[in-house]
Amino acid sequence: MSFKEKLTSALGAALAITLLCLSSLQAETSSTQILLQASIGASAILIFAVPHGPLSQPWPVFGGHILSACIGVTCYQHIEEPTFAAAAAVGLSTFVMCLGRCLHPPGGATALTAVIGGTEIHNLGYQYVFTPILTNVLVLLSTALVIHYLFQTHSYPARRLEANNKSLNNRNDTAEENVAKRHLNNYQPIPPSTLTEQDYMAALESMGSYMDVSIEDLKTIVSLATKHAEKVSQGSALAAMETPSYLVSTREI
């Protein structure tokens, strides 16, 4: 992750929280009610520092917070024991987020806040889902989309990263087309086992964003993928050997 990426991530998160604070102050119904949730701060870090991560995409952010808020309020209202209510809120929100393919860790904090957030949060009831949670989420996602659009190195949502990579590859292929043609006949695929730590580091740096994966994890993934491919290839070869070399045909007489 380059210094520019780090700086952009920090400024983006700071700007998003600033806008959230301003919008929350404008929407306050009383002088003591604070309509900015701490769990949104964690979401801001994920969205701006790890924009390519599956947990940072718009649907996990939106669905994770909204579903968790609903579950948290329900648990508080129907489970009298605070300990059990808190445990149920986090556990059920995790389960539902997994089912909904919108796993977003800060959502657990949103659910927990609905249970232990105090009188002001409890008095909101299901209004907590809409204000502050929905309001916070919409402002955060809108800010993220605008900032990531302005800074093209931060591709968000993730599908934009795939499109950018494809476009970059096409440009590189065009620029090096003549060189590639000259060496095409002599090219030999490089076995994954020969990749060095520098190769993996270069690959991570070329992503242009923080990737929550270690070199050892990458090596393990490549090794397992290679073994799986070999297993499938061997299985196909064995199946071909067991297939009769003749065809049996029948016809009506």
C-alpha positions in Angstrom: 0.0 0.0 0.0 1.7 3.2 -1.2 1.9 6.4 0.8 -0.6 8.0 -1.5 -3.1 5.2 -0.9 -2.6 5.5 2.9 -3.1 9.2 2.8 -6.2 9.0 0.5 -7.7 6.3 2.8 -7.2 8.5 5.9 -8.6 11.7 4.3 -11.5 9.8 2.8 -12.5 8.3 6.2 -12.0 11.7 7.9 -14.2 13.5 5.3 -16.9 10.8 5.6 -17.1 11.1 9.3 -17.1 14.9 9.1 -20.1 14.8 6.8 -21.8 12.3 9.1 -21.3 14.6 12.1 -22.7 17.6 10.2 -25.7 15.7 9.0 -26.3 14.2 12.4 -26.3 17.6 14.1 -28.8 18.9 11.5 -31.1 15.9 12.2 -31.0 15.9 16.0 -34.4 16.0 17.7 -32.9 17.0 21.1 -29.8 18.5 22.4 -28.7 15.3 24.1 -29.4 12.8 21.3 -26.4 11.9 19.3 -27.3 10.4 15.9 -23.8 9.2 14.9 -23.0 5.6 15.7 -19.5 4.4 16.6 -20.0 1.3 14.4 -20.0 3.5 11.4 -16.5 4.6 12.1 -15.4 1.0 11.7 -17.3 0.8 8.4 -15.5 3.9 7.2 -12.1 2.3 7.8 -13.1 -0.8 5.9 -14.6 1.1 3.0 -11.7 3.5 2.5 -8.7 1.4 3.5 -9.9 -1.9 2.1 -12.2 -0.9 -0.7 -11.7 -4.2 -2.6 -12.5 -6.4 0.3 -15.8 -8.4 0.2 -16.7 -7.1 3.7 -16.5 -3.5 2.4 -18.8 -3.7 -0.6 -22.1 -1.7 -0.6 -24.5 -4.6 0.0 -22.6 -5.9 3.1 -22.3 -2.4 4.5 -26.0 -1.6 3.9 -27.5 -5.0 4.7 -25.1 -5.7 7.6 -26.1 -2.6 9.5 -29.8 -2.6 8.7 -30.5 -6.2 9.5 -28.3 -6.1 12.6 -30.2 -3.0 13.8 -33.5 -4.7 13.4 -32.3 -7.8 15.3 -30.7 -5.7 18.1 -34.0 -3.8 18.7 -36.0 -7.0 18.6 -33.7 -8.7 21.1 -33.8 -5.8 23.5 -37.6 -5.6 23.4 -38.2 -9.4 23.8 -35.4 -10.6 26.0 -35.5 -9.2 29.5 -32.0 -10.4 30.7 -29.5 -7.9 29.3 -26.7 -10.5 29.0 -28.8 -12.9 27.0 -30.2 -10.1 24.9 -26.7 -8.8 24.0 -25.5 -12.3 23.2 -28.6 -13.1 21.1 -28.3 -9.8 19.2 -24.7 -10.4 18.1 -25.1 -14.1 17.5 -28.3 -13.7 15.5 -27.0 -10.8 13.5 -24.0 -12.8 12.5 -26.1 -15.7 11.4 -28.5 -13.5 9.4 -25.7 -11.6 7.8 -24.2 -14.9 6.6 -27.5 -16.1 5.3 -28.0 -12.7 3.5 -24.5 -12.7 2.1 -23.9 -9.3 3.7 -21.4 -10.2 6.4 -20.0 -6.9 7.8 -18.3 -7.0 11.2 -19.4 -3.5 12.3 -23.0 -4.7 12.0 -22.4 -6.7 15.2 -21.6 -3.5 17.0 -24.8 -1.9 15.6 -26.8 -4.8 17.0 -25.1 -4.7 20.4 -25.6 -0.9 20.6 -29.4 -1.4 20.3 -29.2 -3.5 23.5 -26.7 -1.7 25.6 -26.9 1.8 24.1 -28.8 3.3 27.0 -32.1 5.1 27.4 -31.8 7.4 24.4 -31.3 4.4 22.1 -33.9 2.3 23.8 -36.5 5.0 23.5 -36.1 5.1 19.7 -37.4 1.6 19.3 -37.4 0.6 15.6 -36.8 4.2 14.7 -33.2 3.3 15.6 -33.1 1.3 12.3 -33.9 4.5 10.3 -32.3 7.2 12.4 -29.4 7.0 13.0 -28.5 3.7 11.3 -30.0 4.1 7.8 -29.1 7.8 7.7 -25.5 7.1 8.7 -25.2 4.2 6.1 -26.6 6.2 3.2 -24.3 9.2 3.9 -21.3 7.0 4.3 -21.9 5.0 1.1 -22.7 8.1 -0.9 -19.5 9.8 0.3 -17.5 6.6 -0.5 -18.8 6.3 -4.0 -18.0 9.9 -4.8 -14.5 9.9 -3.3 -13.6 6.6 -4.9 -14.8 7.9 -8.2 -12.7 11.0 -7.9 -9.6 9.0 -6.9 -9.5 6.3 -9.6 -6.8 4.3 -7.8 -9.5 3.5 -5.2 -11.9 1.3 -7.2 -15.3 0.9 -5.5 -17.4 -1.2 -5.7 -15.2 -4.2 -6.4 -16.5 -4.8 -9.9 -14.9 -1.5 -11.0 -11.5 -2.9 -10.0 -12.1 -5.9 -12.4 -13.0 -3.5 -15.2 -10.0 -1.3 -14.5 -7.6 -4.3 -14.4 -9.0 -5.5 -17.7 -8.5 -2.1 -19.3 -5.0 -1.9 -17.9 -4.1 -5.3 -19.2 -5.5 -4.4 -22.7 -3.3 -1.3 -22.7 -0.2 -3.2 -21.7 -0.9 -5.9 -24.3 -1.2 -3.3 -27.0 2.0 -1.5 -25.9 4.0 -4.7 -25.8 2.3 -6.6 -28.6 5.3 -6.7 -30.9 7.7 -7.9 -28.1 5.2 -10.6 -27.0 4.8 -11.9 -30.6 8.6 -12.3 -30.9 8.9 -14.3 -27.7 5.6 -16.2 -27.9 7.0 -19.3 -29.4 9.8 -19.5 -26.8 7.5 -18.9 -23.8 7.2 -21.5 -21.2 4.7 -21.3 -18.3 6.3 -20.6 -14.9 5.5 -23.3 -12.4 3.8 -21.8 -9.3 6.4 -23.6 -7.1 9.1 -21.4 -8.5 7.5 -18.1 -7.5 9.6 -16.2 -4.9 8.5 -13.9 -2.1 9.5 -10.9 -4.2 7.0 -12.1 -6.9 4.2 -12.2 -4.3 5.1 -8.8 -2.9 5.1 -7.3 -6.4 1.7 -8.8 -7.0 0.3 -7.3 -3.8 1.8 -3.9 -4.5 0.3 -3.9 -8.0 -3.2 -4.2 -6.5 -2.9 -0.6 -5.4 -4.7 -1.2 -2.1 -4.3 -2.9 1.2 -5.0 -6.6 1.0 -5.6 -8.5 4.2 -3.5 -11.5 3.3 0.0 -12.6 4.1 2.7 -14.1 1.8 2.3 -17.4 3.5 -1.4 -17.4 3.0 -0.9 -16.7 -0.7 1.6 -19.5 -1.0 -0.8 -21.9 0.7 -3.7 -20.8 -1.6 -1.5 -21.3 -4.8 -0.3 -24.6 -3.5 -3.8 -25.9 -2.8 -5.1 -24.6 -6.1 -2.3 -26.3 -7.9 -2.9 -29.6 -6.1 -6.6 -29.4 -6.9 -5.9 -28.8 -10.6 -3.5 -31.7 -10.7 -6.1 -33.9 -9.0 -8.8 -32.9 -11.5 -6.4 -33.4 -14.4 -5.4 -36.9 -13.1 -9.1 -37.8 -12.6 -9.9 -36.8 -16.2 -7.0 -38.9 -17.5 -8.1 -42.0 -15.5 -11.7 -41.6 -16.7 -10.5 -41.3 -20.3 -8.4 -44.5 -19.9 -11.4 -46.4 -18.5 -13.7 -45.4 -21.3 -14.0 -48.2 -24.0 -12.2 -47.5 -27.2 -15.1 -48.8 -29.2 -18.6 -47.6 -29.7 -21.6 -50.0 -29.5 -24.4 -49.1 -31.8 -27.7 -50.8 -32.4 -30.3 -50.5 -35.1 -33.7 -51.9 -35.7 -34.0 -55.0 -37.9 
